[in-house]
Amino acid sequence: MSQSPRVPPEEFVESMKDDLEQYAKEVMEAVNQAADGEWIAGSEERVRDLSAEMRQRVLSGRCRSESTRRKPLFPPPHHPTTGKRLANKGRQSHRVLTVNGEIKVVRRWWHGPQVGSVAPADEILDRNGTRITPGVWRWPLA
């Protein structure tokens, strides 16, 4: 199996600056709207929701660094014997339940007559075809 694409932390921070700034403003807004002396309890639910939304953005891949936008994360696969590029069959999405919530995974499918259909991203994202990650099976801890 190929190694996952790596993004340097500095590039990730740069690509997320606007999102992080907006997140920080909304968190502070929630705290400021809470009653005096009840900043934590009064803002806890909104801050939790904002944190979940930010986690979703990061996990679903919506926030990519410029380096990953310039080159495809999963280049077009080639037929193992002929070396010809497989035919692009478009994008398809499905949802995966993680311990951090549900995420939508959109991946490109490729097809070759002798090879069949493949989605290279599944090798990394959804190795065994399950729609629920292992962490969900262990949650809640009892």
HELIX and SHEET records of a PDB file:
HELIX    1   1 PRO A    9  GLN A   33  1                                  25    
HELIX    2   2 TRP A   39  LEU A   59  1                                  21    
HELIX    3   3 GLU A   66  ARG A   70  1                                   5    
HELIX    4   4 ASP A  122  LEU A  125  1                                   4    
HELIX    5   5 PRO A  134  TRP A  137  1                                   4    
SHEET    1   A 3 ALA A  87  THR A  98  0                                        
SHEET    2   A 3 GLY A 101  GLY A 112 -1                                        
SHEET    3   A 3 GLY A 116  VAL A 118 -1                                        
END                                                                             
